[in-house]
Amino acid sequence: MIEYYQMEQLIAIAQEGTLSKAAQRLLISQPALTRSIQHLEEDLGVVLFERKKNKMTLNETGKLAVEIMEKLVHDRDQMIRTLQLFEQSKFLISIGSCAPAPIWGLRHIFQETAHEMKIKDTLDSNEENLIQGLKNHEYSLIVLNHPLDKESYESIPLFEENLYLSVPPAHPLAMFKEISFDDLNGQSVLLLSRIGFWNEICVKKIPKSHLLIQEDVQVFQELTRASALPNFKSSITLQADPENENRINIPLIDPEAHAVYYGIYHKKDAYLFASLSEHFRHLDWQKVIQTT
């Protein structure tokens, strides 16, 4: 019977190039590794190496065996990881989102409705990462700015978010009732990092602008108060400070400045997440933002 440790040993020999180096990596003696490989050849009924004095090199059969075993070991590791994540999902709600606002809202909702569950969240603008994470049970729930047309998943609308440009009253753009990305292109704009796919939209839509990207939220807020530089707000974040007299907030009219978020989950988990649309309809965003 072929054991997985034998596969890992053969792969180590292929990667290290020599028995001695492979033995050092595997933390076993070279004679023990030699005997194990001999047993592997006996179990397989094939010869894997060309043996010369003081030297062993993989033959063509050995190279094919390494290729097959690398896939088997990878699939085994993936299986173990998937099972472990599935087991964790019974006690953990793991959220992957393309933007921060859904994370704020979902955390608030789950903290009020699922006290016994731990909550973990990840912001990732890479859609493929989120979908793969849902497939592998790394995430219990993901949020995208569009529904996902997959038979094994359900997609439900959560809420909408719109971008605004925030400027002081004396700024030349303050006279605009509405504005487009084209109007901004070429302006210096403050931009907070880690806002998910919104970062990519801003970079794409105003390529000629000087984007002053800030990592620290407190620094960003201080620069907003102390400078005349435009910055972006959203219909969600504005609810935390709706009457700031030092700033005028102008809606952006581009389609890219509007997002509808969808919660996406495995159909078997509908009992956990199907009511999220209703929870978001009654969510007090001012309370959510102020406690974030």
Secondary structure, DSSP 4 states (H G I P E B T S, - for coil): ---HHHHHHHHHHHHHSSHHHHHHHHTS-HHHHHHHHHHHHHHHTS--EEEETTEEEE-HHHHHHHHHHHHHHHHHHHHHHHHHHHHHTTTEEEEEESSHHHHHHHHHHHHHH-TTSEEEEEE---HHHHHHHHHTTS-SEEEESS----TTEEEEEEEEEEEEEEE-TTSGGGG-SSB-HHHHTTSEEEEES--THHHHHHHHH-TTSEEEEES-HHHHHHHHHH----EEEETTGGGGSTT-TT-EEEEB-SGGGEEEEEEEEEGGGHHHHTTHHHHHHT--HHHHHHT-
